[in-house]
Amino acid sequence: MRKTIRSRKLNRRDFLKLGGGVLTGAALTRLLPRTLGQSGLVAKADDYSQVVSNVPDLHLAGTDGWIYLPGEVPIPGSVNQFYQPDNYAPNLLTTYMFGFRDVTGLSDDLVFAQKMKCQATAPLFWVNEGQEYRIQLTNLGLQMRPDLIDEHTVHWHGFRNAWPIFDGEPHSSVRVPIGRSLTYFYQPFHPGTYMYHCHVEETEHVHMGMTGSVFVRPAQDGTPIVAANGKTYDRFAYNCGDGSTGYDREFVLNLTDLWAEAHWADSHVQLPDWTDFNADYYLLNGRVYPDTVAPNGLGLDTNTGILQPPPGRPELQYQPLSSLIECESGDRVLLRLINLTFGQHAMSLPGMKMRVVGKDATHLRSSYDGTDYTYDTHTVYLGTGATVDAIFTAPEVTETQTYLFYNRNFDRLTNAGGQGYGGQMTEIRVHPAGTLAPQTEPNTNPRL
Ligand SMILES: [Cu+2]
């Protein structure tokens, strides 16, 4: 079994020291470090630095920004005025957002230069079971709304045994004011698919885009296991022991929705009435079809701080994550589905069966008596706040075949009611064996 990283286990005394300190820290958010240079410390006392390193694995900036969505949403009763595209949007972009950006490794100046450059959805990250992981959150404020002095937090939704100080739930814990930083500490022991989001003014901040995907790799990863299909796997969704959750490729699909009126209202200093909520767009990983199948962005340039857009798609600069799923005949493909919308969704994959092996970061096998609760389906149901891990096996093909994976509610397959297909849909392209290179990161489709 692969060794997990547990270099600095907390002893009981460390834990009590930390716990006592964070109560003070939670009460006095002004203790959060003002400068980025010392921003890793939860509070001043040296004791904490033994527990909470000031070197984050991931540095997130919370701010506002703009993305691109096709289609129009007129303002009712107006002439040539639109909630979408927003008339305040910069060149190429259309829609106002709140969100996070990955600013890991940037200088302090470059971090602050990312104000009004958030991305949708928030940066995807993953952690190994048992690994210590630190996320530094810096609040850059909202460029379009200096009147809103909102704090931000990181709430890892579904994290079992979370410490209140690192849970990001602002009513029982600390939140990060503008210009300050906090480093969150995690040591996850439950593999599976999760989501994270800001928990401050969450109806607004989550809907405005402060939500992203996270998953935990099981300790079993790296141990070759021969599965019932005769193939050997060394990557798994869960600690299954028998290879039944082994896979060749994995893709995260984060379902969000977008009500254009609310986004326009936030950029125009208006107050949306959330009881009127009526989404115009349904997105996968922050994009709508057909942009969902456009390539991934080219990543963060740490010398300039610029988030580099997908090739030939400058308007998708702040929507970097592709939902295009490519695989070869015989591949097992793990879909990590996340729903953080206001509604329930049924995602359909006609022509291929999916085996649902996990739900809400829980292996669908009884830990008491081993009863198998996994099941085959063409359609995965997701309630609000739920995640599902489903695996399909790509069929034998002699030439590339394309399958559609889409929201079964056809109302969610348009871009604001415009012509043609849009919304929550992506493509699964099955190639003959020998086309693709092994996948090393989720949501990538490397060629040989
Ligand atoms: Cu927030």
Boltz pocket constraint, residues with backbone or C-beta under 6 A from the ligand:
constraints:
  - pocket:
      binder: B
      contacts: [[A, 62], [A, 150], [A, 151], [A, 152], [A, 153], [A, 198], [A, 199], [A, 200], [A, 205], [A, 210]]
      max_distance: 6.0
